[in-house]
Amino acid sequence: MTTVDRHPGHVDAAEYRTLMGAFPTGVVVVTTTGEDGTPYGLTCSSLSSVTVRPPTLQVSLTSTSQVLAAILENRRFAVNLLHARAREAASVFASPTDRFAAVPWRPTPRLGLPWLHRDAFAVAECRLARTLEIGDHTLLFGEVSTVDHADDVPLLYGRRQYSAWPGD
Ligand SMILES: Cc1cc2nc3c(=O)[nH]c(=O)nc-3n(C[C@H](O)[C@H](O)[C@H](O)COP(=O)(O)O)c2cc1C
């Protein structure tokens, strides 16, 4: 094993990103709706589970995000879990483009949140339960109120690239 702890006591942003980039994740698009009906969404890999009872997940969003601002207003958000064929959607929702013009979407039946029905194999609607600001990010804790889930292969992300599920 190669040791890369060259600066004990001081880890810069690049080093930290390299560390966390070595921790593979799935990829989701977190969405919400503005007061005037405008859809908002961004690509996110910081999803994790918090508790089962009540069913609660968390995502960490950069505090300057417009999507974060819209979620703090609406107090509701959806987590769209992308399948392995949705790399393009993942890129679109991390780019400064007209994101909702580039991928098909429709409102979820219950809360009317943006659902990427072609690119997501599962969508969870959440009520914003709690927030926590830490450094340059804000943690959003969402209590899951509905889940729509099909069986499909998730998109993976790690080492700064998308990848396929081993064996598929
Ligand atoms: C694979 C991947 C994962 C990402 N994960 C996060 C994340 O967990 N939190 C976050 O704030 N941004 C994340 N980003 C970056 C945002 O998608 C990107 O900065 C986006 O432009 C933010 O949109 P906004 O400026 O409209 O809020 C990720 C990007 C990619 C490609």
The ligand as a Gaussian input file, in Angstrom:
#p B3LYP/6-31G(d) Opt

LIG

0 1
 C      -21.229000      12.848000     -10.111000
 C      -21.458000      14.197000      -9.490000
 C      -21.809000      14.281000      -8.141000
 C      -22.056000      15.530000      -7.533000
 N      -22.425000      15.568000      -6.222000
 C      -22.716000      16.762000      -5.647000
 C      -23.168000      16.803000      -4.297000
 O      -23.288000      15.803000      -3.608000
 N      -23.460000      18.043000      -3.770000
 C      -23.343000      19.182000      -4.503000
 O      -23.637000      20.260000      -3.974000
 N      -22.909000      19.163000      -5.784000
 C      -22.608000      17.984000      -6.376000
 N      -22.186000      17.938000      -7.674000
 C      -21.983000      19.188000      -8.405000
 C      -23.291000      19.788000      -8.895000
 O      -24.063000      18.868000      -9.664000
 C      -22.960000      20.977000      -9.819000
 O      -22.113000      21.866000      -9.110000
 C      -24.191000      21.730000     -10.275000
 O      -23.815000      22.637000     -11.289000
 C      -24.856000      22.510000      -9.152000
 O      -26.037000      23.083000      -9.679000
 P      -26.601000      24.498000      -9.149000
 O      -25.458000      25.475000      -9.306000
 O      -27.761000      24.789000     -10.038000
 O      -27.000000      24.313000      -7.742000
 C      -21.936000      16.711000      -8.303000
 C      -21.590000      16.624000      -9.668000
 C      -21.354000      15.386000     -10.247000
 C      -20.994000      15.314000     -11.709000

